[in-house]
Amino acid sequence: MRSVLATLLVHADQVVPVSSLIREVWDEDPPVSCLTTLQTYILNLRKLLAAAAGLTTRQVASEMLVTRSGGYLFHSGHGDLDVHRFHELVAAGRQALSAGDDKTALATLTGALQIWRGPALVDVTAGRIVEGRRQQFEESRLVVLEYLVDTQLRLGMYREVLTELAALTADNLYHEGLHAQYMRALYLNGRRAQALEVFQRLRVNLVNHLGLEPGFTAQELHRSILNAEPIDAQGGLRRPTGDIVRMSSSGASRVY
């Protein structure tokens, strides 16, 4: 039942065909009774939603979890889902970054990320639809994290970002942007040797596992640190002229 609800939520305000719901729950091997079981799931979800929202089951069926031709539709109601609030805060952060207002961007992007309470949809047995959307959500979170860290570095918060970047680079072994930010933060904190070690770990992982060398940006930063050249906190991501992240029920896209 969680998989059905998750599938409807990640496609909020769109009709999800019955065939898609069946495939999400049972993959390519649905039981003969799958349609009846799905209808039972929908009925039980309506009862749960009615109890949570203080509505009758009939109201939920007509206003929230609605039957449509060939499928079901979950009416989100603007602002009722965390993802809507995330969109709003990210949009505000984008506007602040574009205007050069780093302090406002810091507050709004931090607020957007505070909505996250762990990995997306972690308690759902994911089929293809939910797993694909989960990956989109995680990628979106990483993009916003990159812009937040870049903003913090511009504001001189070199020490504050170290713990977060240590965890992020450990979880994202091939992410050159995060490693470059970690190198920059360490170097600006006077920890040159550790900054060089971060580059070496990145290079070893890329070469050994993917057969790739680090890109130009990471290599140039490494060269500057190796030669003890002065760097500043302005050399990270360029300010966005469009959306940092835009997720919708039809997918996720980014414009830089």
C-alpha positions in Angstrom: 0.0 0.0 0.0 2.9 2.4 0.7 4.1 1.8 -2.9 0.7 2.8 -4.3 0.6 6.0 -2.1 4.2 6.9 -3.0 3.5 6.5 -6.7 0.5 8.7 -6.5 2.3 11.3 -4.5 5.3 11.6 -6.8 2.8 12.1 -9.6 0.6 14.4 -7.6 -2.1 16.2 -9.7 -1.6 13.8 -12.6 -3.6 10.7 -13.4 -1.6 7.5 -12.8 -2.9 4.7 -14.9 -3.9 1.5 -13.2 -1.4 -0.4 -15.3 1.4 1.8 -13.9 0.3 1.2 -10.3 0.2 -2.6 -10.9 3.6 -2.6 -12.5 5.0 -0.5 -9.6 3.7 -2.9 -7.0 4.2 -6.3 -8.7 6.7 -5.5 -11.5 6.1 -7.8 -14.4 4.6 -10.7 -12.4 1.2 -9.4 -11.0 -1.1 -12.0 -9.5 -4.5 -12.7 -11.0 -6.1 -10.8 -8.1 -4.0 -7.7 -8.6 -6.8 -5.4 -9.7 -9.0 -6.3 -6.8 -6.0 -5.9 -4.4 -5.2 -2.5 -5.9 -8.8 -1.4 -5.4 -8.6 -2.6 -1.7 -5.4 -0.5 -1.3 -7.1 2.6 -2.7 -10.1 2.1 -0.3 -7.8 1.7 2.7 -5.7 4.7 1.7 -8.9 6.8 1.5 -9.8 5.7 5.0 -6.4 6.6 6.3 -6.4 10.0 4.5 -9.9 10.7 5.8 -8.9 10.0 9.4 -5.7 12.2 9.0 -7.5 15.1 7.3 -10.7 15.0 9.3 -12.8 14.3 6.3 -15.2 11.6 5.3 -14.1 8.8 3.0 -16.6 10.1 0.4 -15.0 13.5 0.6 -11.5 12.0 0.1 -12.7 10.1 -2.9 -14.2 13.2 -4.5 -11.6 15.8 -3.5 -8.2 14.1 -2.7 -7.7 10.6 -4.0 -9.9 10.6 -7.0 -10.9 7.9 -9.5 -10.4 8.9 -13.1 -10.8 7.1 -16.3 -8.2 4.3 -16.4 -6.5 5.4 -13.2 -6.3 7.5 -10.0 -5.3 11.1 -9.2 -4.0 12.5 -6.0 -4.9 16.2 -5.6 -2.1 17.7 -3.5 -3.4 21.1 -2.8 -0.6 23.7 -3.2 1.7 23.7 -0.2 0.4 20.5 1.3 3.5 18.5 0.2 7.0 19.1 1.4 8.2 19.2 -2.2 6.1 22.3 -2.9 7.7 24.2 0.0 11.1 23.0 -1.2 10.3 24.4 -4.6 9.3 27.8 -3.1 12.4 28.1 -1.0 14.8 27.0 -3.8 13.2 29.6 -6.1 13.7 32.3 -3.5 17.3 31.2 -3.1 17.9 31.2 -6.8 16.5 34.8 -7.0 18.8 35.9 -4.2 21.9 34.3 -5.8 21.1 35.9 -9.1 20.8 39.3 -7.3 24.1 38.8 -5.5 22.4 38.6 -2.1 24.3 35.8 -0.5 22.9 36.3 3.0 19.3 35.8 1.8 20.4 32.9 -0.3 22.0 31.3 2.7 18.8 31.6 4.7 16.4 30.3 2.0 18.6 27.4 0.8 19.2 26.3 4.3 15.5 26.4 4.9 14.9 24.3 1.8 17.4 21.6 2.9 15.9 21.5 6.4 12.7 20.2 4.9 14.7 16.9 4.2 14.5 14.5 7.1 16.7 11.8 5.6 16.8 10.1 2.1 13.7 10.6 0.0 11.0 7.8 0.1 13.4 5.6 2.3 10.6 3.7 3.9 9.0 2.6 0.6 9.7 -0.6 -1.4 10.4 1.2 -4.6 9.5 0.0 -8.1 10.7 1.6 -11.3 8.6 4.8 -11.0 9.4 5.6 -7.3 13.0 4.6 -7.6 13.5 6.9 -10.6 11.8 9.8 -8.8 13.8 9.0 -5.6 17.0 9.4 -7.6 15.8 12.7 -9.1 15.0 14.0 -5.6 18.4 13.1 -4.3 20.2 14.7 -7.3 18.1 17.8 -6.7 19.2 17.9 -3.0 22.8 17.6 -4.0 22.5 20.5 -6.5 21.1 22.7 -3.8 23.7 21.6 -1.3 26.4 22.6 -3.8 25.0 26.1 -4.1 24.5 26.4 -0.4 28.2 25.4 0.3 29.4 27.8 -2.4 27.4 30.6 -0.7 28.8 29.7 2.7 32.3 29.9 1.3 31.7 33.3 -0.2 30.5 34.4 3.2 33.7 33.2 4.8 32.2 30.2 6.6 35.2 28.0 5.8 35.2 26.1 9.0 31.4 25.6 9.2 31.3 23.6 5.9 34.0 21.1 6.7 32.0 18.5 8.5 29.2 18.5 5.9 31.7 18.3 3.0 33.6 15.4 4.6 30.3 13.4 4.8 29.2 14.5 1.3 32.5 13.5 -0.4 32.5 10.2 1.4 29.0 9.4 0.1 29.7 10.8 -3.4 33.2 9.4 -4.4 33.1 10.6 -8.0 31.5 14.0 -7.5 34.2 16.5 -8.6 32.2 19.6 -7.6 31.8 18.6 -4.0 35.5 17.5 -3.8 36.6 20.8 -5.2 34.6 22.6 -2.6 36.1 20.5 0.2 39.6 21.2 -1.2 38.9 24.9 -1.3 37.4 25.0 2.3 40.4 23.0 3.7 42.9 25.2 2.0 41.2 28.4 3.1 41.3 27.0 6.6 45.1 26.6 6.3 44.9 22.8 5.9 46.8 22.5 2.7 48.0 18.9 3.1 44.5 17.6 3.7 43.2 19.6 0.7 45.8 17.8 -1.5 44.8 14.4 0.1 41.2 15.0 -0.9 42.3 15.5 -4.6 44.4 12.3 -4.5 41.4 10.3 -3.1 39.2 11.7 -5.9 41.7 10.9 -8.5 42.3 7.4 -7.3 38.6 6.6 -7.3 38.0 8.1 -10.7 41.0 6.4 -12.3 40.6 3.0 -10.6 36.9 2.7 -10.9 36.0 4.7 -14.0 39.2 5.1 -15.9 38.9 8.9 -15.8 41.1 11.7 -14.7 39.7 14.6 -12.7 38.3 17.4 -14.8 40.0 20.8 -15.6 38.5 22.7 -12.6 39.6 20.2 -10.0 43.0 19.9 -11.6 43.6 23.6 -11.7 42.5 24.0 -8.1 44.9 21.2 -7.2 47.7 22.9 -9.0 47.0 26.2 -7.2 47.0 24.5 -3.8 50.2 22.5 -4.7 52.0 25.7 -5.6 50.6 27.5 -2.5 49.0 30.1 -4.7 46.4 32.4 -3.2 42.8 31.4 -3.9 39.6 33.0 -2.8 36.1 31.8 -2.1 34.7 33.3 -5.3 36.0 30.6 -7.6 33.2 28.1 -7.2 29.9 27.7 -9.0 28.7 30.7 -11.1 25.5 32.3 -10.0 22.4 30.9 -11.6 20.6 32.9 -14.3 17.7 30.3 -14.3 16.4 27.8 -11.9 18.9 25.9 -9.7 16.5 23.0 -9.6 13.0 22.6 -10.8 11.2 19.4 -9.9 7.7 18.8 -11.1 5.3 15.8 -11.3 6.7 15.2 -14.8 10.3 15.1 -13.8 13.3 17.2 -12.7 15.4 19.6 -14.7 18.2 22.1 -14.0 19.2 25.3 -15.6 22.4 27.0 -14.6 
